[in-house]
Amino acid sequence: MSDITRESVEHLASLARISLSEDEVETITTELKQIVDAIAKVSEVATDDVPATSHPVPLTNVMRDDEPGETLTHEEAFAGAPAHDGERFRVSAILGEEQ
């Protein structure tokens, strides 16, 4: 059983300058005990012959190599645009003011 107490939760809350109600202190104490107990169970099983892992499935990079290729001309890029000035796409202001 973990040694998370009501007093330790209240102390941590005061260090973090968090105001907790009596119900919140009770709930957090119970939840922290459950978390610490779950971690203790995992620690019991983790032995030296079990390699540490950050992800249960091995990950590999599935991205292709970044190689330069053909790009669109300005005309091709602007062909489907509702508005442009020949250099840039024109869009409506998003901050409520025109620039």
Secondary structure per residue as TSV (DSSP state, phi and psi in degrees):
chain	resnum	aa	ss	phi	psi
A	1	M	-	360.0	142.6
A	2	S	-	-75.6	161.3
A	3	D	-	-106.1	38.1
A	4	I	-	-81.8	121.2
A	5	T	-	-116.7	165.8
A	6	R	H	-58.7	-39.6
A	7	E	H	-66.1	-38.4
A	8	S	H	-68.2	-36.4
A	9	V	H	-66.4	-43.9
A	10	E	H	-62.6	-38.8
A	11	H	H	-65.2	-45.9
A	12	L	H	-62.8	-38.8
A	13	A	H	-64.1	-39.0
A	14	S	H	-69.6	-37.5
A	15	L	H	-63.4	-37.9
A	16	A	T	-84.9	-2.1
A	17	R	T	56.3	46.9
A	18	I	-	-111.4	128.0
A	19	S	-	-87.5	121.8
A	20	L	-	-120.8	139.8
A	21	S	-	-77.5	170.5
A	22	E	H	-61.1	-41.0
A	23	D	H	-64.7	-40.1
A	24	E	H	-65.7	-40.6
A	25	V	H	-61.7	-44.1
A	26	E	H	-63.5	-45.6
A	27	T	H	-64.2	-46.5
A	28	I	H	-65.8	-38.1
A	29	T	H	-60.1	-46.4
A	30	T	H	-63.7	-45.4
A	31	E	H	-65.9	-41.5
A	32	L	H	-65.0	-37.3
A	33	K	H	-60.5	-44.3
A	34	Q	H	-63.8	-40.0
A	35	I	H	-65.6	-47.0
A	36	V	H	-64.2	-40.0
A	37	D	H	-64.7	-38.9
A	38	A	H	-65.2	-41.0
A	39	I	H	-65.3	-37.9
A	40	A	H	-63.1	-39.4
A	41	K	H	-63.9	-42.1
A	42	V	H	-65.5	-39.2
A	43	S	H	-64.4	-31.1
A	44	E	H	-64.9	-36.1
A	45	V	H	-82.6	-33.2
A	46	A	-	-69.0	114.0
A	47	T	-	-117.7	175.8
A	48	D	T	-63.6	-26.4
A	49	D	T	-84.6	-2.5
A	50	V	S	-101.6	114.5
A	51	P	-	-69.2	144.3
A	52	A	-	-69.0	145.0
A	53	T	-	-144.6	149.1
A	54	S	S	-102.5	-8.6
A	55	H	S	-150.1	138.6
A	56	P	S	-70.5	-20.7
A	57	V	S	-119.2	130.5
A	58	P	-	-58.5	135.6
A	59	L	-	-106.2	142.4
A	60	T	-	-131.8	154.4
A	61	N	-	-76.9	121.3
A	62	V	-	-104.8	12.9
A	63	M	-	-85.5	148.0
A	64	R	-	-79.2	165.1
A	65	D	-	-63.8	144.4
A	66	D	-	-87.0	101.1
A	67	E	-	-121.3	135.7
A	68	P	-	-65.0	143.8
A	69	G	-	-139.1	-165.1
A	70	E	-	-72.1	142.3
A	71	T	-	-119.5	165.4
A	72	L	-	-76.8	147.9
A	73	T	-	-78.4	167.9
A	74	H	H	-57.6	-43.0
A	75	E	H	-61.6	-43.1
A	76	E	H	-66.0	-40.9
A	77	A	H	-66.6	-40.5
A	78	F	H	-84.0	-5.8
A	79	A	T	-57.6	-38.6
A	80	G	T	-100.6	3.4
A	81	A	-	-78.0	137.1
A	82	P	S	-67.6	-29.7
A	83	A	-	-153.3	140.5
A	84	H	B	-158.9	164.9
A	85	D	-	-115.4	18.6
A	86	G	S	91.5	-20.0
A	87	E	S	-120.6	-33.2
A	88	R	S	-138.2	154.6
A	89	F	B	-72.6	141.6
A	90	R	-	-101.8	127.0
A	91	V	-	-130.8	159.8
A	92	S	-	-73.2	153.5
A	93	A	-	-65.8	142.1
A	94	I	S	-104.9	-10.4
A	95	L	S	-103.1	8.0
A	96	G	S	83.9	10.2
A	97	E	S	-141.2	139.9
A	98	E	-	-79.8	145.1
A	99	Q	-	-119.3	360.0
